[in-house]
Amino acid sequence: MAAQKKQVFDHAAVIVANDLKSGLTVFLDAQKSWVSSFDRAQIITNQQDAAKLLELVDEQARQGLVLDPYLVGIDASGHPVHIREKIRFSVAELPGGAFDGVGAREMLQGSSGLGVVANV
């Protein structure tokens, strides 16, 4: 599937996808490699860079390296601006990049402070 082409830059952004082998959330870094740590993600600050990088990751998706890459807006403090990505990024940052025995409900109600109850 092609990366989303939405080019609205109200915020800085990162590119996120799923690793096709592990299924884990991965982030594009400055070396154009996929990493599991959001802290190492390349921050994109303009539409021109975003367009070039989206072309690159679209090709990587066609090659079967990643699944569903797309831009995620981040605020000035480096946090995702939408709740979906806040949850996704918090799961990616858990040890091993997965739930590691932490139930989704517990994770969402626990230290994340989101107070969200998911239908899982």
C-alpha positions as CSV (number, residue, x, y, z in Angstrom):
1,M,0.0,0.0,0.0
2,A,1.3,3.5,-0.9
3,A,2.2,6.0,1.8
4,Q,-0.3,8.6,2.5
5,K,0.3,11.7,0.4
6,K,-1.3,14.3,2.8
7,Q,1.1,17.2,2.6
8,V,-0.2,19.5,5.3
9,F,2.6,20.8,7.4
10,D,1.0,22.4,10.5
11,H,3.5,20.4,12.5
12,A,6.8,18.7,12.0
13,A,6.5,15.0,11.1
14,V,8.2,11.6,11.2
15,I,7.6,8.6,8.9
16,V,6.2,5.5,10.6
17,A,5.5,2.0,9.2
18,N,5.4,-1.6,10.3
19,D,8.3,-3.9,9.8
20,L,7.0,-6.7,7.5
21,K,9.0,-9.5,9.2
22,S,8.2,-8.6,12.9
23,G,5.1,-6.5,12.6
24,L,6.6,-4.0,14.9
25,T,6.3,-0.2,14.5
26,V,9.4,1.3,12.9
27,F,10.5,4.8,12.2
28,L,12.6,6.2,9.3
29,D,15.9,7.7,10.6
30,A,18.2,10.2,9.1
31,Q,20.2,7.5,7.3
32,K,17.0,6.3,5.6
33,S,17.0,3.1,7.6
34,W,14.1,1.8,9.7
35,V,14.6,1.9,13.5
36,S,12.4,0.7,16.4
37,S,13.1,3.8,18.6
38,F,11.1,6.9,18.0
39,D,14.0,8.9,19.6
40,R,16.0,8.0,16.5
41,A,13.4,9.0,13.9
42,Q,14.2,11.7,11.4
43,I,12.2,14.9,12.0
44,I,10.8,16.3,8.8
45,T,10.1,20.0,8.8
46,N,9.0,20.8,5.2
47,Q,6.9,19.5,2.4
48,Q,9.7,19.1,-0.1
49,D,11.6,16.7,2.2
50,A,8.4,14.9,3.1
51,A,7.6,14.3,-0.6
52,K,11.1,12.9,-1.3
53,L,11.1,10.6,1.7
54,L,7.6,9.4,0.9
55,E,8.8,8.4,-2.6
56,L,11.6,6.5,-1.0
57,V,9.4,4.6,1.5
58,D,6.8,3.9,-1.1
59,E,9.5,2.0,-3.0
60,Q,10.5,0.2,0.1
61,A,6.9,-0.8,0.7
62,R,6.7,-2.1,-2.9
63,Q,9.8,-4.2,-2.2
64,G,8.2,-5.7,0.9
65,L,10.5,-4.1,3.5
66,V,7.8,-2.3,5.4
67,L,4.0,-2.1,5.4
68,D,1.9,1.1,5.2
69,P,4.4,3.9,5.7
70,Y,2.9,7.3,6.4
71,L,3.6,10.7,7.9
72,V,2.8,11.4,11.5
73,G,2.6,15.0,12.7
74,I,4.5,15.8,15.9
75,D,4.2,18.8,18.1
76,A,7.0,21.2,19.3
77,S,7.9,18.9,22.2
78,G,8.3,15.9,19.8
79,H,5.1,14.1,20.7
80,P,2.5,12.8,18.2
81,V,-0.4,15.2,17.7
82,H,-3.1,12.4,17.3
83,I,-4.2,9.9,19.9
84,R,-3.7,6.9,17.6
85,E,-0.1,7.6,17.2
86,K,0.4,8.4,20.9
87,I,-0.8,4.9,21.6
88,R,1.2,3.3,18.8
89,F,4.4,5.1,19.8
90,S,4.0,4.2,23.4
91,V,3.7,0.5,22.5
92,A,6.7,0.8,20.2
93,E,8.8,2.1,23.1
94,L,8.1,-0.8,25.4
95,P,10.9,-3.3,25.8
96,G,11.1,-5.5,22.8
97,G,8.9,-3.1,20.8
98,A,5.8,-5.1,21.7
99,F,3.4,-5.4,24.6
100,D,5.8,-7.9,26.4
101,G,3.0,-9.3,28.5
102,V,1.3,-6.0,29.2
103,G,-2.3,-6.1,28.3
104,A,-3.6,-3.4,26.0
105,R,-6.2,-2.2,28.6
106,E,-3.6,-2.1,31.4
107,M,-1.2,-0.2,29.1
108,L,-3.8,2.4,28.1
109,Q,-5.1,2.9,31.6
110,G,-1.7,2.8,33.3
111,S,1.3,5.1,33.2
112,S,0.4,6.5,29.8
113,G,-2.1,8.8,31.5
114,L,-4.4,8.5,28.5
115,G,-7.3,7.1,30.5
116,V,-8.6,5.3,27.4
117,V,-10.3,2.0,27.5
118,A,-9.7,0.1,24.3
119,N,-12.0,-2.6,22.9
120,V,-9.3,-5.3,22.8
